[in-house]
Structure formats: C-alpha cells, structure tokens
Amino acid sequence: MSEKSAYVVCRIAETSYAIDAADVQQLEMVDTVTRVPGSEEALDGVVYLRGQVVPVLSLRRRLGLERIAYDYSSRLVIVKVEQRVVALAVDSASEFSLFGPGAWQPPPEALKGLSYLSGVITLQDRMILVLDVRRLLESDSQHRGDE
Amino acid sequence: MEFLEDFTEEADELLQNINQQLLGLSEAATSSARQPIFQELLRAYHTLKGLAGMMAVEPAVEICHRSETLLNAARKGQLESDGRLVDLLLEGSRLLARLVHALPERTALTEVSTHLKRLQGWTQPTPEPPVATSGGSLLEIPELVGRHLQSEDWHRLEQGIRDGMTVGLAYFSPSPEQAAQGVNVNLAREVLLATGDLIRAVPLIEGSSVRFAFVMLHKTPDPPESLAGLEWLRLNEQPATPAQDPGEEPESWADHQRSSPISNTVRVEVGRLDDIMRLVGDLVVSRWRLQNALEESGVNERQGAPIRDSAMRIERQLRDLRQAVTRARMVPLSEVFGRMPLAVRDLARSSNCQVRLVMEGEDTQVDKVLVERLLDPLLHLVRNALAHGLESPQEREQAGKEPVGRLRLAAVPQGDSIRIEVEDDGRGLDLEAIGRSAGGRVPADAEQALEILCRPGFSTRLQAAKDAGRGVGMDVVRKAVAEMGGHLGLESHPGQGCKFWMRLPLTLTIVDSFLISLAGERYAVARDAVTEVMEVLADQIHHHPGGELLNWRGGALPLLRLRKLLGTSGPVAEPASPHALVYASGEHRVALVVDRVVGLREVVVRPMADPLLSRPWLGGATELGDGSMALILDLGQLVRHGVKT
C-alpha cells in the first residue's frame, strides 16, 4: 500500500473537516481574541502568539454559518501558508489523523461550487470534507479587494 | 555572502564620499582649498581600489587606478582641475557604483572600456606623473593594512624610501594542506626576512579565514623566493627620488595618517540590532507582567516595597537600555542628504533650471532603517521641486527673482519626531489648475491640494496636473511616509514657493503611547500625535446638524467620537464625562472622544502584516503583559478617512 496522509480533523456545526497537517503549525486553546473594528465578517480579531500578531478567521463565518461564542472545546488551528500565519477558529479539533489514499475522493458534483473544498474522505460510518487552506485564505483576501 | 554585503556597503560609502568631494572640488576656488580635497579623494579611490582588488573586480580597479593618476596630476597642477574633469570622474563614479552592484552577477559593462580610454586620453597632454614619490608609494598600502601600522613604522618606511629601498607588501594565506607540508606563517616570514626588513606583520581576518599581510622594506627590488600561498607586491618600482621641496608636498604620509584616525567602529548588520531591540521589547513586556502580578498578589505595602523598588529600578534600566540600543541604530541624516547634491546637479541640468542647494540639520541622528526608507520619498520631492516647482532662469528674472533658484533641505528635530522639509522658492502650487485637473472644486488650502495630489495616479492622467506645479507620484511618497509611521504636509505660497514636509518618528519599534479604553477594549495612540488630553463635560458639547463641537479655550473644536468612528459598542457604557484627545495636523484640530485615557507607557509595536489586517488606520498592535492586546491607532488616518478602506 502507498503512504498515508496526515490531517488535522476539526468539527464545525456537526460536520468534520480535514486540513492537511503539512499546513498546520499547532493547535491552540482560545485565549483572548482582540477584536479589530470595521473588519469583514469572517475576521474574529487578532491573537498574540509567540511574538507575532495573528489574525483569527472564523471558519464558521467563512463557510457561511452562524458565529457562536467560544467555549472550552473551541480551538485555533494555526496554519502557515506562503509566509502567512493565520488562526482558524473551529468548534473543536482533534489531533492528527492518518488516512490511506484509498479513502480520498474528489469533491462530489453537488459541492463543486465550493472552491475551498479539495476532496472528501469517506470512512465506513462518516464523511470528512478536506479543506484547501490556500483557497480559503486566498478567496478571502480577494473578497476584501472587491469591496 | 555576508562579506559581499560588507563590500557593497563599504564601497557605497566610499563612492558617496567621492561624489561629495568631487562636487566640493568643482566649487573650490583656490588651489589651497583644493589640496585637502585631492588628498581625501586619493585616499577614497585608493581604498576603493583595494576593496575592488580583493573582490577581483578588475574593471573597477582599473577605473580607480586611472582616476587616481589623473587626480595626482591635477593635484600637482599638471592638469586643469575644471568642471570637465569633475564630470569625467563623476561619470566614472557612476560606473563604479554599477560595477559594485553588479558584482553578484559579474555583469560586463561595455561602457567601462570607453570610459577607461577617456581617462587614459585625458592625461596625454601632460606627461604621466611619476608614481613613486614618497607620498604616492605609501598611499599604495591598503587602508586595511595601513591602519595597523604605528607611527614609527611609517617613519621607518619613509626613511627606507629615502635610502632607495623598495617597499613591499606580501600576503600569506595559510591553509591546512600547506601546513601539512610544513608551509606555515613562520616559514613565510623566514622567506621574506631573507630579502629585507619586516616592518610589520598584520593578521587580516576575512570572514572565517585569516590572511597575513607583511609590510617589508627590501634592499633590492627582487621578489622573494616563491612559496605556495605567498603573494608579493612591489609598491615602488623605481628607487624613489627624495621629495624636491618638502614645503611643496606637505602631505607626507605622517599627515596622511593623522587625517585618517584609527577606526574605533564596528560594523553591525541592522538585523542584529533589530534582534536586540526585539529582546528589549520582550523585556519591557515581561516587566509589565511582573508589575501586574505584584499588584494582584495582595502583598502588603511594607512587604512589597523592596519588590516595587526593584521593579522601578528595572523600569529605569530598561529605558536606558532601550535608549542605548536606539542610539546604536542611529546614523546621521547626511547618509541620505549627502546623496542629494549629485541628484540635484543632474536634475537641474535636465530640467533647465539653475539651483543652489542649501542643506540644514544633516547631522541629526535618526534610525538607520528610517534613513534607508527616506531616500526614495526625498528624491521624489526633490525631483518634483526641480521639475515642476522651480522656474527657468528667464522666467525667474521676469518675475523679479534671482535667476538661480533655491532648494532647501532641512531636518528639524521635534522631540520624539523629526521634520524633514523640502522647500523651493519657485512658482508655488496653482490651486486652480490642481482643482481643474482633478475635475472638481478648487482646493481651499494647501492641505486639500495635497489630498488631491496624493490620489493614486493623479498626475499621470492629465498633463495639466504636471503644469499645476507639483504632484508626480505623490501617492507613492505619502504611502512611504505613512509606512514609516509619519505624516506628509504641505505649505504653498503662489509665486514664492512651496514647502513639503514629512514628520517622522525617530525610531520605529518602541513608541511612547497613550493607552485608552473604549467599550471595554484597549487601544494605543502614539503620544506624538496628541497635543492635549482633557475631560469632556456634557455642557461643553454643542450639537448642530453638521456634527458636534466642543467648547475649547473660548473657541470651538470639531468633536469626533472614537466609538462611532470604530463602530464599537461593547458591554461597557460610555462614562458620563469621558476623556478626549486633541489631535492636530497643521492648522487642523479635532477632539476625539474616548472612554478613558488609562495611562501613558512605552509600547512595543508589533507589525500586522497579514492582508486580512491591512488597514491604513491600524499602526500595528501591542501586547499588554496580561495576555491581551491593544491595537495601535493611527489617528491621522482615522480622522481623515474613518475605518472604511
């Protein structure tokens, strides 16, 4: 069998999402998020992490869902993509999971419109949507530029 | 590659010096005024030649060498030192700069050979001066080596030359392979000693390797026995003739040495100073954390006193440390002002105006990073002043002005900030033309005009804008100034001239700031931007359809509410008599209502670089020591544009 790939699996509103572990720096509990006034909907604010000011992007808002208050299970998935460090706020996140190549499939026809989905991982009892972090951040900055 | 950077930097400094001296030379009226300039130039070219030699940039070595030859002849009056000579050498200096910067790629420049021919041709009318005068040959000792020589060494060398001996310079580069065969520095020394006297051996540390330079006096000009790793140079080929008239050549190398004092400076990459500054910043935050912990610990007054004393002392020491590091980063503004005379000279020629450049305050010390970033906007303003501000000599005479225009560059320190002014006595701004070219109303004052000038692409769209007096790429200038945490301003008097100014912070990393609270969140505002802090009572506020006004010192001040500007509405209600900050920009004053001014403290500016966070009114953020952060607000941007980008 060929190699398995590592993902960080997180949950948002009862749905599981997977983020390529290569893009993830660490997982953090949510401490103090400082609000940035006048920002677009999906930005929760900023956190201070190891000498750096990091924007917190609400994955809920980014995926078009209602924002909910942070709680003890909320996590920040710190991703690093092309020199950018961004914290993705999720409802909860587990540690790394490994999936074999056989589990991965391209996104189904019905979800083709969602550019930030790069595929689907199907296990016996459940389905995990694989997020393309680059597209997630990219379209967000494009979105800003359109304003 | 670090070595390469050092080289480029040092070469740039030398070239800048050369340019300055050349301009000085064209202005010096008497022969005696020219002598020290010649001497400085010869030394600069020589050092540069040595550097270029080390980096094996042959064309640069050649240009330096021939320029030296010309200067030597000019110094002795064998050659006219007129404007043509200066132009020729300036052209060479530009070529040298290109060669230096092309070093990583080692680009071949076709202009070099043309230039070398011109340099060569220049000397032909007068015979080539003998190189081997006493001053000349000792000048051949590279600065790197020369700075290690004691005055008695120089005396011995001088004496040796008088006695007809040959000055030799040998380099020995040890290597492990040679050492295995018994070839080491001691053997090199023996080989050399067999041919003459060793004046001094100088170890030269170059990156991680070491090289030895031997300054020798040889009785015969024959090369020493060859040895692997040994490189031998003869500095004066012919036996030197004693100086004809000691009065005529006062600049023996004893003088020479006196005028180049042994350097006490260490080159440090700015990045390392940044690292230290970051550590100091972390310490400032740690101290705040300590202070907070102390206050929350419930230790009683008596028990806490010694701890509190220590905390206070640490605060003072940190301030001193911060100032020391800040000072280490400071360089004189002349690093950037010094480049202007050359630029002005070139620009004046191409824009058909005559200009006298006046510079003030170039000794002011500012952060190195600031100096680097200042160059482009300053050049831009100078270029605009010459291209659009100053009139032609004929026009000026018709207007009853001196035909030669005046361009003034000034640096005026103002507490924590510095004001850089670029002022000309040209035609001033044509407000009507600016208004017309922007397709709108005529701006009421210079500040409004500046707003129009700074619109992206304003000037490139319409020719009229160029005729309006100013404004090529002003948006770029303003952006650069804003990125340095500064402000751009403008004063104009039609017919009399125009003054652009930039107000810049002296340092960029730690800023004295007011900490304010607003709807339960905290923000920081640079102290520099605030002229006054006050409490606002309800009966001082007058409502009118256009907004609110504050009764202030018998006058009225426009009142803006930061809560409204930022669109914040937290759980905390606005206090009954909130605080306000008075923000002033030029003549323009605004009172900004905040909930409370919590305190004044040093904050460490953390940049917010992510595109998600790029907003002109956000100057970064700072951590407060309790894990939370405060956003740093740029009041100028907020007042002018609000939060919408």
Contacts between the chains, C-beta under 8 A, distances in Angstrom:
chain1	res1	chain2	res2	distance
A	31	B	627	6.0
A	32	B	627	5.5
A	32	B	628	4.5
A	32	B	629	7.3
A	34	B	521	7.0
A	34	B	621	7.1
A	34	B	628	6.5
A	34	B	629	4.3
A	34	B	630	7.4
A	34	B	631	6.6
A	35	B	521	6.3
A	35	B	568	7.6
A	36	B	613	6.7
A	36	B	615	7.8
A	36	B	618	7.3
A	36	B	631	6.5
A	37	B	566	3.8
A	37	B	567	5.5
A	37	B	568	5.4
A	37	B	643	5.9
A	38	B	566	6.5
A	38	B	567	5.8
A	38	B	615	7.1
A	38	B	643	3.3
A	38	B	644	6.6
A	39	B	612	7.8
A	39	B	613	8.0
A	39	B	615	7.8
A	43	B	612	5.8
A	43	B	613	7.9
A	46	B	608	7.0
A	46	B	613	6.8
A	46	B	621	6.1
A	46	B	629	6.3
A	46	B	631	7.7
A	47	B	629	7.6
A	48	B	606	7.4
A	48	B	621	7.4
A	48	B	623	4.7
A	48	B	627	7.6
A	48	B	629	5.1
A	51	B	278	7.3
A	51	B	282	7.5
A	51	B	606	7.4
A	52	B	606	7.2
A	53	B	606	4.9
A	53	B	607	7.3
A	53	B	608	5.0
A	53	B	613	7.4
A	53	B	620	7.2
A	53	B	621	4.7
A	53	B	629	7.2
A	54	B	610	7.6
A	55	B	608	7.9
A	55	B	610	5.1
A	55	B	612	4.2
A	55	B	613	5.2
A	57	B	612	6.9
A	84	B	610	5.6
A	84	B	611	7.5
A	85	B	610	7.4
A	86	B	610	6.6
A	86	B	612	6.9
A	137	B	612	7.9
A	140	B	612	6.8
A	141	B	611	4.4
A	141	B	612	6.9
A	144	B	611	7.0
A	144	B	612	7.5
A	147	B	645	7.5
